[in-house]
Each structure stands twice: as C-alpha cells, then as structure tokens.
Amino acid sequence: MYLHLGKGTVVSEKTIVGIFDLDITSQSHLTRAFLAAAEQAGEVENAADDIPKSFVVCRDGEQRTVFLSQMSCQTLLKRAAEGLK
C-alpha cells in the first residue's frame, strides 16, 4: 500500500520507519540534530505547501529520506490504517 503525504508525494508503507509530530519532537535537541544532519545530507524532501506539522522517516535499502508533511500525525496514521483494511 501507499501513503499520500501531501503535495503529490506518495511513499510505500513498507519503507516507512516512523511518523513523528514536528511540534512535539522538535523540542528535543536530539531530534533537532537529526533533522539538521538529514538536511545537510540532502535527505529532506518538503511535501508541504504550508508549515509542516509532521515528518516521516523512510528507508529503502540504504537510502534514507525524511519527508516534511503539512498533515498531522493523526491524519497520516488514519490513512495508513485505512489502507490496511
């Protein structure tokens, strides 16, 4: 199954490592360091037209990608659950 993250970006659910709330997780210095390192490595893709609310970490083999999404974690998780039915 596939998950639509916004702005025409679709990822395979098999590649998703985690879906994270950007407001809550960005309070941690570890998360900020992770996102900064991913940005420097060119691994961040913006799938948001507006201010991002969540980020999705995907891994396909050795390739890691961090997608910024304007959709909330709850919306993305609900979409993923509906795809499993």
HTML snippet that shows the backbone in 3Dmol.js (N, CA, C, O; Angstrom):
<script src="https://3Dmol.org/build/3Dmol-min.js"></script>
<div id="view" style="width:600px;height:400px;position:relative"></div>
<script>
const pdb = `
ATOM      1  N   MET A   1       0.838  -1.182   0.000  1.00  0.00           N
ATOM      2  CA  MET A   1       0.000   0.000   0.000  1.00  0.00           C
ATOM      3  C   MET A   1       0.888   1.253   0.000  1.00  0.00           C
ATOM      4  O   MET A   1       2.082   1.200   0.297  1.00  0.00           O
ATOM      5  N   TYR A   2       0.270   2.351  -0.338  1.00  0.00           N
ATOM      6  CA  TYR A   2       0.975   3.624  -0.415  1.00  0.00           C
ATOM      7  C   TYR A   2       0.296   4.656   0.476  1.00  0.00           C
ATOM      8  O   TYR A   2      -0.903   4.579   0.744  1.00  0.00           O
ATOM      9  N   LEU A   3       1.084   5.616   0.926  1.00  0.00           N
ATOM     10  CA  LEU A   3       0.579   6.672   1.792  1.00  0.00           C
ATOM     11  C   LEU A   3       0.854   8.021   1.145  1.00  0.00           C
ATOM     12  O   LEU A   3       1.996   8.337   0.811  1.00  0.00           O
ATOM     13  N   HIS A   4      -0.205   8.820   0.969  1.00  0.00           N
ATOM     14  CA  HIS A   4      -0.073  10.161   0.404  1.00  0.00           C
ATOM     15  C   HIS A   4       0.303  11.121   1.523  1.00  0.00           C
ATOM     16  O   HIS A   4      -0.407  11.230   2.523  1.00  0.00           O
ATOM     17  N   LEU A   5       1.437  11.825   1.348  1.00  0.00           N
ATOM     18  CA  LEU A   5       1.940  12.740   2.372  1.00  0.00           C
ATOM     19  C   LEU A   5       1.580  14.192   2.099  1.00  0.00           C
ATOM     20  O   LEU A   5       1.746  15.048   2.967  1.00  0.00           O
ATOM     21  N   GLY A   6       1.092  14.471   0.909  1.00  0.00           N
ATOM     22  CA  GLY A   6       0.773  15.844   0.537  1.00  0.00           C
ATOM     23  C   GLY A   6       1.621  16.303  -0.620  1.00  0.00           C
ATOM     24  O   GLY A   6       2.694  15.755  -0.871  1.00  0.00           O
ATOM     25  N   LYS A   7       1.139  17.315  -1.329  1.00  0.00           N
ATOM     26  CA  LYS A   7       1.872  17.941  -2.432  1.00  0.00           C
ATOM     27  C   LYS A   7       2.287  16.906  -3.487  1.00  0.00           C
ATOM     28  O   LYS A   7       3.355  17.010  -4.089  1.00  0.00           O
ATOM     29  N   GLY A   8       1.420  15.905  -3.697  1.00  0.00           N
ATOM     30  CA  GLY A   8       1.687  14.892  -4.715  1.00  0.00           C
ATOM     31  C   GLY A   8       2.733  13.859  -4.332  1.00  0.00           C
ATOM     32  O   GLY A   8       3.161  13.075  -5.180  1.00  0.00           O
ATOM     33  N   THR A   9       3.147  13.842  -3.090  1.00  0.00           N
ATOM     34  CA  THR A   9       4.160  12.898  -2.639  1.00  0.00           C
ATOM     35  C   THR A   9       3.502  11.651  -2.059  1.00  0.00           C
ATOM     36  O   THR A   9       2.676  11.728  -1.149  1.00  0.00           O
ATOM     37  N   VAL A  10       3.887  10.504  -2.607  1.00  0.00           N
ATOM     38  CA  VAL A  10       3.352   9.222  -2.171  1.00  0.00           C
ATOM     39  C   VAL A  10       4.527   8.308  -1.862  1.00  0.00           C
ATOM     40  O   VAL A  10       5.487   8.239  -2.628  1.00  0.00           O
ATOM     41  N   VAL A  11       4.446   7.601  -0.728  1.00  0.00           N
ATOM     42  CA  VAL A  11       5.518   6.665  -0.360  1.00  0.00           C
ATOM     43  C   VAL A  11       4.912   5.294  -0.089  1.00  0.00           C
ATOM     44  O   VAL A  11       3.751   5.173   0.303  1.00  0.00           O
ATOM     45  N   SER A  12       5.716   4.282  -0.305  1.00  0.00           N
ATOM     46  CA  SER A  12       5.292   2.922   0.013  1.00  0.00           C
ATOM     47  C   SER A  12       5.302   2.753   1.527  1.00  0.00           C
ATOM     48  O   SER A  12       6.255   3.148   2.199  1.00  0.00           O
ATOM     49  N   GLU A  13       4.234   2.164   2.057  1.00  0.00           N
ATOM     50  CA  GLU A  13       4.159   1.970   3.512  1.00  0.00           C
ATOM     51  C   GLU A  13       5.255   1.028   4.012  1.00  0.00           C
ATOM     52  O   GLU A  13       5.614   1.063   5.189  1.00  0.00           O
ATOM     53  N   LYS A  14       5.785   0.191   3.125  1.00  0.00           N
ATOM     54  CA  LYS A  14       6.861  -0.737   3.505  1.00  0.00           C
ATOM     55  C   LYS A  14       8.151  -0.010   3.858  1.00  0.00           C
ATOM     56  O   LYS A  14       8.980  -0.535   4.600  1.00  0.00           O
ATOM     57  N   THR A  15       8.321   1.204   3.323  1.00  0.00           N
ATOM     58  CA  THR A  15       9.561   1.946   3.561  1.00  0.00           C
ATOM     59  C   THR A  15       9.494   2.849   4.785  1.00  0.00           C
ATOM     60  O   THR A  15      10.516   3.395   5.202  1.00  0.00           O
ATOM     61  N   ILE A  16       8.306   3.019   5.372  1.00  0.00           N
ATOM     62  CA  ILE A  16       8.139   3.958   6.483  1.00  0.00           C
ATOM     63  C   ILE A  16       8.740   3.394   7.767  1.00  0.00           C
ATOM     64  O   ILE A  16       8.380   2.305   8.214  1.00  0.00           O
ATOM     65  N   VAL A  17       9.654   4.151   8.344  1.00  0.00           N
ATOM     66  CA  VAL A  17      10.269   3.803   9.626  1.00  0.00           C
ATOM     67  C   VAL A  17       9.455   4.406  10.763  1.00  0.00           C
ATOM     68  O   VAL A  17       9.250   3.760  11.790  1.00  0.00           O
ATOM     69  N   GLY A  18       8.991   5.638  10.586  1.00  0.00           N
ATOM     70  CA  GLY A  18       8.215   6.295  11.631  1.00  0.00           C
ATOM     71  C   GLY A  18       7.566   7.574  11.143  1.00  0.00           C
ATOM     72  O   GLY A  18       8.016   8.206  10.186  1.00  0.00           O
ATOM     73  N   ILE A  19       6.482   7.939  11.839  1.00  0.00           N
ATOM     74  CA  ILE A  19       5.762   9.182  11.587  1.00  0.00           C
ATOM     75  C   ILE A  19       5.796   9.973  12.887  1.00  0.00           C
ATOM     76  O   ILE A  19       5.399   9.467  13.936  1.00  0.00           O
ATOM     77  N   PHE A  20       6.268  11.214  12.820  1.00  0.00           N
ATOM     78  CA  PHE A  20       6.527  11.990  14.025  1.00  0.00           C
ATOM     79  C   PHE A  20       5.864  13.356  13.966  1.00  0.00           C
ATOM     80  O   PHE A  20       5.814  13.984  12.908  1.00  0.00           O
ATOM     81  N   ASP A  21       5.356  13.814  15.104  1.00  0.00           N
ATOM     82  CA  ASP A  21       4.773  15.142  15.248  1.00  0.00           C
ATOM     83  C   ASP A  21       5.919  16.143  15.357  1.00  0.00           C
ATOM     84  O   ASP A  21       6.749  16.051  16.261  1.00  0.00           O
ATOM     85  N   LEU A  22       5.959  17.080  14.447  1.00  0.00           N
ATOM     86  CA  LEU A  22       7.077  18.027  14.391  1.00  0.00           C
ATOM     87  C   LEU A  22       7.097  18.964  15.593  1.00  0.00           C
ATOM     88  O   LEU A  22       8.175  19.292  16.089  1.00  0.00           O
ATOM     89  N   ASP A  23       5.933  19.404  16.075  1.00  0.00           N
ATOM     90  CA  ASP A  23       5.889  20.330  17.217  1.00  0.00           C
ATOM     91  C   ASP A  23       6.417  19.677  18.490  1.00  0.00           C
ATOM     92  O   ASP A  23       7.186  20.286  19.234  1.00  0.00           O
ATOM     93  N   ILE A  24       6.008  18.454  18.731  1.00  0.00           N
ATOM     94  CA  ILE A  24       6.407  17.770  19.963  1.00  0.00           C
ATOM     95  C   ILE A  24       7.861  17.319  19.897  1.00  0.00           C
ATOM     96  O   ILE A  24       8.629  17.556  20.829  1.00  0.00           O
ATOM     97  N   THR A  25       8.241  16.669  18.797  1.00  0.00           N
ATOM     98  CA  THR A  25       9.592  16.097  18.724  1.00  0.00           C
ATOM     99  C   THR A  25      10.680  17.142  18.546  1.00  0.00           C
ATOM    100  O   THR A  25      11.821  16.912  18.947  1.00  0.00           O
ATOM    101  N   SER A  26      10.353  18.289  17.954  1.00  0.00           N
ATOM    102  CA  SER A  26      11.393  19.295  17.732  1.00  0.00           C
ATOM    103  C   SER A  26      11.809  20.001  19.026  1.00  0.00           C
ATOM    104  O   SER A  26      12.735  20.812  19.015  1.00  0.00           O
ATOM    105  N   GLN A  27      11.137  19.701  20.133  1.00  0.00           N
ATOM    106  CA  GLN A  27      11.555  20.241  21.423  1.00  0.00           C
ATOM    107  C   GLN A  27      12.823  19.558  21.919  1.00  0.00           C
ATOM    108  O   GLN A  27      13.540  20.103  22.759  1.00  0.00           O
ATOM    109  N   SER A  28      13.095  18.381  21.406  1.00  0.00           N
ATOM    110  CA  SER A  28      14.280  17.628  21.817  1.00  0.00           C
ATOM    111  C   SER A  28      15.496  18.049  20.981  1.00  0.00           C
ATOM    112  O   SER A  28      15.404  18.183  19.760  1.00  0.00           O
ATOM    113  N   HIS A  29      16.620  18.251  21.646  1.00  0.00           N
ATOM    114  CA  HIS A  29      17.845  18.613  20.919  1.00  0.00           C
ATOM    115  C   HIS A  29      18.307  17.458  20.025  1.00  0.00           C
ATOM    116  O   HIS A  29      18.955  17.692  19.004  1.00  0.00           O
ATOM    117  N   LEU A  30      17.984  16.233  20.391  1.00  0.00           N
ATOM    118  CA  LEU A  30      18.363  15.079  19.578  1.00  0.00           C
ATOM    119  C   LEU A  30      17.606  15.072  18.249  1.00  0.00           C
ATOM    120  O   LEU A  30      18.183  14.785  17.200  1.00  0.00           O
ATOM    121  N   THR A  31      16.321  15.387  18.302  1.00  0.00           N
ATOM    122  CA  THR A  31      15.529  15.438  17.075  1.00  0.00           C
ATOM    123  C   THR A  31      15.983  16.586  16.191  1.00  0.00           C
ATOM    124  O   THR A  31      16.094  16.429  14.975  1.00  0.00           O
ATOM    125  N   ARG A  32      16.247  17.737  16.793  1.00  0.00           N
ATOM    126  CA  ARG A  32      16.736  18.883  16.009  1.00  0.00           C
ATOM    127  C   ARG A  32      18.062  18.542  15.343  1.00  0.00           C
ATOM    128  O   ARG A  32      18.291  18.918  14.193  1.00  0.00           O
ATOM    129  N   ALA A  33      18.942  17.832  16.056  1.00  0.00           N
ATOM    130  CA  ALA A  33      20.227  17.429  15.482  1.00  0.00           C
ATOM    131  C   ALA A  33      20.017  16.427  14.345  1.00  0.00           C
ATOM    132  O   ALA A  33      20.692  16.507  13.319  1.00  0.00           O
ATOM    133  N   PHE A  34      19.084  15.481  14.521  1.00  0.00           N
ATOM    134  CA  PHE A  34      18.781  14.505  13.478  1.00  0.00           C
ATOM    135  C   PHE A  34      18.284  15.195  12.213  1.00  0.00           C
ATOM    136  O   PHE A  34      18.744  14.896  11.110  1.00  0.00           O
ATOM    137  N   LEU A  35      17.330  16.131  12.383  1.00  0.00           N
ATOM    138  CA  LEU A  35      16.779  16.835  11.226  1.00  0.00           C
ATOM    139  C   LEU A  35      17.825  17.717  10.546  1.00  0.00           C
ATOM    140  O   LEU A  35      17.845  17.820   9.319  1.00  0.00           O
ATOM    141  N   ALA A  36      18.683  18.345  11.325  1.00  0.00           N
ATOM    142  CA  ALA A  36      19.749  19.171  10.758  1.00  0.00           C
ATOM    143  C   ALA A  36      20.732  18.313   9.955  1.00  0.00           C
ATOM    144  O   ALA A  36      21.160  18.706   8.870  1.00  0.00           O
ATOM    145  N   ALA A  37      21.086  17.144  10.492  1.00  0.00           N
ATOM    146  CA  ALA A  37      22.001  16.238   9.794  1.00  0.00           C
ATOM    147  C   ALA A  37      21.365  15.715   8.504  1.00  0.00           C
ATOM    148  O   ALA A  37      22.035  15.608   7.477  1.00  0.00           O
ATOM    149  N   ALA A  38      20.071  15.392   8.562  1.00  0.00           N
ATOM    150  CA  ALA A  38      19.368  14.922   7.366  1.00  0.00           C
ATOM    151  C   ALA A  38      19.316  16.028   6.309  1.00  0.00           C
ATOM    152  O   ALA A  38      19.469  15.760   5.117  1.00  0.00           O
ATOM    153  N   GLU A  39      19.103  17.256   6.745  1.00  0.00           N
ATOM    154  CA  GLU A  39      19.077  18.400   5.826  1.00  0.00           C
ATOM    155  C   GLU A  39      20.442  18.578   5.158  1.00  0.00           C
ATOM    156  O   GLU A  39      20.522  18.765   3.944  1.00  0.00           O
ATOM    157  N   GLN A  40      21.504  18.521   5.946  1.00  0.00           N
ATOM    158  CA  GLN A  40      22.856  18.682   5.409  1.00  0.00           C
ATOM    159  C   GLN A  40      23.211  17.574   4.427  1.00  0.00           C
ATOM    160  O   GLN A  40      23.937  17.803   3.459  1.00  0.00           O
ATOM    161  N   ALA A  41      22.698  16.369   4.678  1.00  0.00           N
ATOM    162  CA  ALA A  41      22.985  15.223   3.814  1.00  0.00           C
ATOM    163  C   ALA A  41      22.097  15.207   2.567  1.00  0.00           C
ATOM    164  O   ALA A  41      22.257  14.342   1.705  1.00  0.00           O
ATOM    165  N   GLY A  42      21.164  16.156   2.466  1.00  0.00           N
ATOM    166  CA  GLY A  42      20.270  16.220   1.322  1.00  0.00           C
ATOM    167  C   GLY A  42      19.183  15.162   1.345  1.00  0.00           C
ATOM    168  O   GLY A  42      18.679  14.762   0.297  1.00  0.00           O
ATOM    169  N   GLU A  43      18.822  14.709   2.533  1.00  0.00           N
ATOM    170  CA  GLU A  43      17.840  13.639   2.685  1.00  0.00           C
ATOM    171  C   GLU A  43      16.431  14.144   2.997  1.00  0.00           C
ATOM    172  O   GLU A  43      15.518  13.338   3.177  1.00  0.00           O
ATOM    173  N   VAL A  44      16.240  15.454   3.063  1.00  0.00           N
ATOM    174  CA  VAL A  44      14.937  16.016   3.424  1.00  0.00           C
ATOM    175  C   VAL A  44      14.199  16.454   2.161  1.00  0.00           C
ATOM    176  O   VAL A  44      14.747  17.155   1.311  1.00  0.00           O
ATOM    177  N   GLU A  45      12.941  16.023   2.061  1.00  0.00           N
ATOM    178  CA  GLU A  45      12.068  16.445   0.962  1.00  0.00           C
ATOM    179  C   GLU A  45      10.832  17.101   1.556  1.00  0.00           C
ATOM    180  O   GLU A  45      10.205  16.566   2.470  1.00  0.00           O
ATOM    181  N   ASN A  46      10.498  18.248   1.030  1.00  0.00           N
ATOM    182  CA  ASN A  46       9.356  19.002   1.534  1.00  0.00           C
ATOM    183  C   ASN A  46       8.100  18.610   0.763  1.00  0.00           C
ATOM    184  O   ASN A  46       7.990  18.881  -0.433  1.00  0.00           O
ATOM    185  N   ALA A  47       7.158  17.974   1.450  1.00  0.00           N
ATOM    186  CA  ALA A  47       5.872  17.595   0.855  1.00  0.00           C
ATOM    187  C   ALA A  47       4.764  18.457   1.444  1.00  0.00           C
ATOM    188  O   ALA A  47       3.613  18.029   1.524  1.00  0.00           O
ATOM    189  N   ALA A  48       5.115  19.674   1.857  1.00  0.00           N
ATOM    190  CA  ALA A  48       4.150  20.571   2.498  1.00  0.00           C
ATOM    191  C   ALA A  48       4.038  21.865   1.697  1.00  0.00           C
ATOM    192  O   ALA A  48       5.043  22.450   1.293  1.00  0.00           O
ATOM    193  N   ASP A  49       2.805  22.298   1.478  1.00  0.00           N
ATOM    194  CA  ASP A  49       2.581  23.595   0.846  1.00  0.00           C
ATOM    195  C   ASP A  49       2.637  24.711   1.878  1.00  0.00           C
ATOM    196  O   ASP A  49       2.892  25.870   1.549  1.00  0.00           O
ATOM    197  N   ASP A  50       2.397  24.344   3.130  1.00  0.00           N
ATOM    198  CA  ASP A  50       2.317  25.306   4.226  1.00  0.00           C
ATOM    199  C   ASP A  50       3.334  24.884   5.287  1.00  0.00           C
ATOM    200  O   ASP A  50       4.264  24.134   4.992  1.00  0.00           O
ATOM    201  N   ILE A  51       3.163  25.353   6.489  1.00  0.00           N
ATOM    202  CA  ILE A  51       4.050  24.993   7.591  1.00  0.00           C
ATOM    203  C   ILE A  51       3.899  23.502   7.894  1.00  0.00           C
ATOM    204  O   ILE A  51       2.781  23.032   8.108  1.00  0.00           O
ATOM    205  N   PRO A  52       5.003  22.750   7.916  1.00  0.00           N
ATOM    206  CA  PRO A  52       4.893  21.312   8.188  1.00  0.00           C
ATOM    207  C   PRO A  52       4.457  21.023   9.621  1.00  0.00           C
ATOM    208  O   PRO A  52       4.857  21.714  10.558  1.00  0.00           O
ATOM    209  N   LYS A  53       3.625  19.981   9.774  1.00  0.00           N
ATOM    210  CA  LYS A  53       3.155  19.555  11.085  1.00  0.00           C
ATOM    211  C   LYS A  53       3.786  18.241  11.519  1.00  0.00           C
ATOM    212  O   LYS A  53       3.803  17.910  12.705  1.00  0.00           O
ATOM    213  N   SER A  54       4.303  17.499  10.550  1.00  0.00           N
ATOM    214  CA  SER A  54       4.879  16.198  10.875  1.00  0.00           C
ATOM    215  C   SER A  54       6.034  15.894   9.930  1.00  0.00           C
ATOM    216  O   SER A  54       6.223  16.557   8.910  1.00  0.00           O
ATOM    217  N   PHE A  55       6.798  14.874  10.299  1.00  0.00           N
ATOM    218  CA  PHE A  55       7.807  14.372   9.371  1.00  0.00           C
ATOM    219  C   PHE A  55       7.769  12.857   9.380  1.00  0.00           C
ATOM    220  O   PHE A  55       7.479  12.223  10.394  1.00  0.00           O
ATOM    221  N   VAL A  56       8.070  12.295   8.217  1.00  0.00           N
ATOM    222  CA  VAL A  56       8.019  10.855   8.014  1.00  0.00           C
ATOM    223  C   VAL A  56       9.412  10.395   7.590  1.00  0.00           C
ATOM    224  O   VAL A  56       9.975  10.890   6.614  1.00  0.00           O
ATOM    225  N   VAL A  57       9.949   9.450   8.333  1.00  0.00           N
ATOM    226  CA  VAL A  57      11.265   8.895   8.009  1.00  0.00           C
ATOM    227  C   VAL A  57      11.039   7.604   7.230  1.00  0.00           C
ATOM    228  O   VAL A  57      10.328   6.705   7.680  1.00  0.00           O
ATOM    229  N   CYS A  58      11.658   7.530   6.055  1.00  0.00           N
ATOM    230  CA  CYS A  58      11.547   6.344   5.207  1.00  0.00           C
ATOM    231  C   CYS A  58      12.945   5.807   4.905  1.00  0.00           C
ATOM    232  O   CYS A  58      13.914   6.561   4.810  1.00  0.00           O
ATOM    233  N   ARG A  59      13.020   4.497   4.758  1.00  0.00           N
ATOM    234  CA  ARG A  59      14.285   3.859   4.380  1.00  0.00           C
ATOM    235  C   ARG A  59      13.978   2.811   3.327  1.00  0.00           C
ATOM    236  O   ARG A  59      13.152   1.918   3.515  1.00  0.00           O
ATOM    237  N   ASP A  60      14.680   2.958   2.206  1.00  0.00           N
ATOM    238  CA  ASP A  60      14.572   1.999   1.112  1.00  0.00           C
ATOM    239  C   ASP A  60      15.983   1.481   0.850  1.00  0.00           C
ATOM    240  O   ASP A  60      16.773   2.118   0.152  1.00  0.00           O
ATOM    241  N   GLY A  61      16.282   0.326   1.415  1.00  0.00           N
ATOM    242  CA  GLY A  61      17.647  -0.188   1.348  1.00  0.00           C
ATOM    243  C   GLY A  61      18.547   0.680   2.209  1.00  0.00           C
ATOM    244  O   GLY A  61      18.309   0.839   3.406  1.00  0.00           O
ATOM    245  N   GLU A  62      19.568   1.233   1.602  1.00  0.00           N
ATOM    246  CA  GLU A  62      20.483   2.123   2.321  1.00  0.00           C
ATOM    247  C   GLU A  62      20.089   3.590   2.196  1.00  0.00           C
ATOM    248  O   GLU A  62      20.688   4.452   2.839  1.00  0.00           O
ATOM    249  N   GLN A  63      19.090   3.875   1.378  1.00  0.00           N
ATOM    250  CA  GLN A  63      18.648   5.246   1.138  1.00  0.00           C
ATOM    251  C   GLN A  63      17.635   5.682   2.202  1.00  0.00           C
ATOM    252  O   GLN A  63      16.579   5.067   2.348  1.00  0.00           O
ATOM    253  N   ARG A  64      17.964   6.749   2.943  1.00  0.00           N
ATOM    254  CA  ARG A  64      17.046   7.309   3.933  1.00  0.00           C
ATOM    255  C   ARG A  64      16.522   8.640   3.414  1.00  0.00           C
ATOM    256  O   ARG A  64      17.273   9.449   2.870  1.00  0.00           O
ATOM    257  N   THR A  65      15.206   8.858   3.592  1.00  0.00           N
ATOM    258  CA  THR A  65      14.578  10.116   3.201  1.00  0.00           C
ATOM    259  C   THR A  65      13.670  10.574   4.327  1.00  0.00           C
ATOM    260  O   THR A  65      12.935   9.777   4.909  1.00  0.00           O
ATOM    261  N   VAL A  66      13.728  11.868   4.629  1.00  0.00           N
ATOM    262  CA  VAL A  66      12.855  12.470   5.629  1.00  0.00           C
ATOM    263  C   VAL A  66      11.914  13.410   4.890  1.00  0.00           C
ATOM    264  O   VAL A  66      12.347  14.386   4.278  1.00  0.00           O
ATOM    265  N   PHE A  67      10.618  13.104   4.954  1.00  0.00           N
ATOM    266  CA  PHE A  67       9.605  13.911   4.288  1.00  0.00           C
ATOM    267  C   PHE A  67       8.933  14.826   5.308  1.00  0.00           C
ATOM    268  O   PHE A  67       8.500  14.368   6.365  1.00  0.00           O
ATOM    269  N   LEU A  68       8.845  16.109   4.995  1.00  0.00           N
ATOM    270  CA  LEU A  68       8.089  17.055   5.807  1.00  0.00           C
ATOM    271  C   LEU A  68       6.679  17.111   5.239  1.00  0.00           C
ATOM    272  O   LEU A  68       6.507  17.258   4.029  1.00  0.00           O
ATOM    273  N   SER A  69       5.672  16.997   6.092  1.00  0.00           N
ATOM    274  CA  SER A  69       4.279  16.982   5.644  1.00  0.00           C
ATOM    275  C   SER A  69       3.462  18.004   6.420  1.00  0.00           C
ATOM    276  O   SER A  69       3.686  18.217   7.612  1.00  0.00           O
ATOM    277  N   GLN A  70       2.519  18.630   5.742  1.00  0.00           N
ATOM    278  CA  GLN A  70       1.634  19.584   6.417  1.00  0.00           C
ATOM    279  C   GLN A  70       0.480  18.876   7.104  1.00  0.00           C
ATOM    280  O   GLN A  70      -0.319  19.510   7.793  1.00  0.00           O
ATOM    281  N   MET A  71       0.385  17.559   6.920  1.00  0.00           N
ATOM    282  CA  MET A  71      -0.680  16.793   7.569  1.00  0.00           C
ATOM    283  C   MET A  71      -0.235  16.359   8.963  1.00  0.00           C
ATOM    284  O   MET A  71       0.946  16.109   9.206  1.00  0.00           O
ATOM    285  N   SER A  72      -1.197  16.276   9.862  1.00  0.00           N
ATOM    286  CA  SER A  72      -0.878  15.869  11.229  1.00  0.00           C
ATOM    287  C   SER A  72      -0.557  14.374  11.271  1.00  0.00           C
ATOM    288  O   SER A  72      -0.901  13.624  10.358  1.00  0.00           O
ATOM    289  N   CYS A  73       0.096  13.968  12.332  1.00  0.00           N
ATOM    290  CA  CYS A  73       0.404  12.539  12.544  1.00  0.00           C
ATOM    291  C   CYS A  73      -0.878  11.717  12.556  1.00  0.00           C
ATOM    292  O   CYS A  73      -0.939  10.635  11.973  1.00  0.00           O
ATOM    293  N   GLN A  74      -1.893  12.238  13.221  1.00  0.00           N
ATOM    294  CA  GLN A  74      -3.153  11.513  13.331  1.00  0.00           C
ATOM    295  C   GLN A  74      -3.761  11.258  11.952  1.00  0.00           C
ATOM    296  O   GLN A  74      -4.273  10.169  11.691  1.00  0.00           O
ATOM    297  N   THR A  75      -3.708  12.245  11.081  1.00  0.00           N
ATOM    298  CA  THR A  75      -4.249  12.088   9.734  1.00  0.00           C
ATOM    299  C   THR A  75      -3.469  11.040   8.963  1.00  0.00           C
ATOM    300  O   THR A  75      -4.058  10.181   8.307  1.00  0.00           O
ATOM    301  N   LEU A  76      -2.150  11.105   9.037  1.00  0.00           N
ATOM    302  CA  LEU A  76      -1.325  10.138   8.320  1.00  0.00           C
ATOM    303  C   LEU A  76      -1.524   8.723   8.858  1.00  0.00           C
ATOM    304  O   LEU A  76      -1.611   7.770   8.084  1.00  0.00           O
ATOM    305  N   LEU A  77      -1.596   8.585  10.181  1.00  0.00           N
ATOM    306  CA  LEU A  77      -1.815   7.268  10.759  1.00  0.00           C
ATOM    307  C   LEU A  77      -3.185   6.716  10.401  1.00  0.00           C
ATOM    308  O   LEU A  77      -3.330   5.515  10.174  1.00  0.00           O
ATOM    309  N   LYS A  78      -4.190   7.582  10.348  1.00  0.00           N
ATOM    310  CA  LYS A  78      -5.527   7.156   9.969  1.00  0.00           C
ATOM    311  C   LYS A  78      -5.526   6.680   8.517  1.00  0.00           C
ATOM    312  O   LYS A  78      -6.128   5.653   8.204  1.00  0.00           O
ATOM    313  N   ARG A  79      -4.864   7.407   7.640  1.00  0.00           N
ATOM    314  CA  ARG A  79      -4.765   6.998   6.229  1.00  0.00           C
ATOM    315  C   ARG A  79      -4.058   5.662   6.098  1.00  0.00           C
ATOM    316  O   ARG A  79      -4.464   4.811   5.306  1.00  0.00           O
ATOM    317  N   ALA A  80      -3.005   5.478   6.873  1.00  0.00           N
ATOM    318  CA  ALA A  80      -2.251   4.221   6.814  1.00  0.00           C
ATOM    319  C   ALA A  80      -3.131   3.068   7.301  1.00  0.00           C
ATOM    320  O   ALA A  80      -3.122   1.991   6.705  1.00  0.00           O
ATOM    321  N   ALA A  81      -3.880   3.282   8.367  1.00  0.00           N
ATOM    322  CA  ALA A  81      -4.753   2.240   8.906  1.00  0.00           C
ATOM    323  C   ALA A  81      -5.862   1.895   7.928  1.00  0.00           C
ATOM    324  O   ALA A  81      -6.230   0.727   7.798  1.00  0.00           O
ATOM    325  N   GLU A  82      -6.398   2.889   7.241  1.00  0.00           N
ATOM    326  CA  GLU A  82      -7.459   2.650   6.260  1.00  0.00           C
ATOM    327  C   GLU A  82      -6.931   1.850   5.077  1.00  0.00           C
ATOM    328  O   GLU A  82      -7.665   1.069   4.472  1.00  0.00           O
ATOM    329  N   GLY A  83      -5.671   2.043   4.753  1.00  0.00           N
ATOM    330  CA  GLY A  83      -5.062   1.302   3.649  1.00  0.00           C
ATOM    331  C   GLY A  83      -4.859  -0.165   3.967  1.00  0.00           C
ATOM    332  O   GLY A  83      -4.752  -0.987   3.057  1.00  0.00           O
ATOM    333  N   LEU A  84      -4.803  -0.508   5.261  1.00  0.00           N
ATOM    334  CA  LEU A  84      -4.603  -1.894   5.666  1.00  0.00           C
ATOM    335  C   LEU A  84      -5.885  -2.705   5.641  1.00  0.00           C
ATOM    336  O   LEU A  84      -5.838  -3.934   5.689  1.00  0.00           O
ATOM    337  N   LYS A  85      -7.029  -2.042   5.566  1.00  0.00           N
ATOM    338  CA  LYS A  85      -8.324  -2.755   5.590  1.00  0.00           C
ATOM    339  C   LYS A  85      -8.569  -3.478   4.304  1.00  0.00           C
ATOM    340  O   LYS A  85      -9.603  -4.127   4.147  1.00  0.00           O
TER     341      LYS A  85
END
`;
const viewer = $3Dmol.createViewer("view");
viewer.addModel(pdb, "pdb");
viewer.setStyle({}, {cartoon: {color: "spectrum"}});
viewer.zoomTo();
viewer.render();
</script>
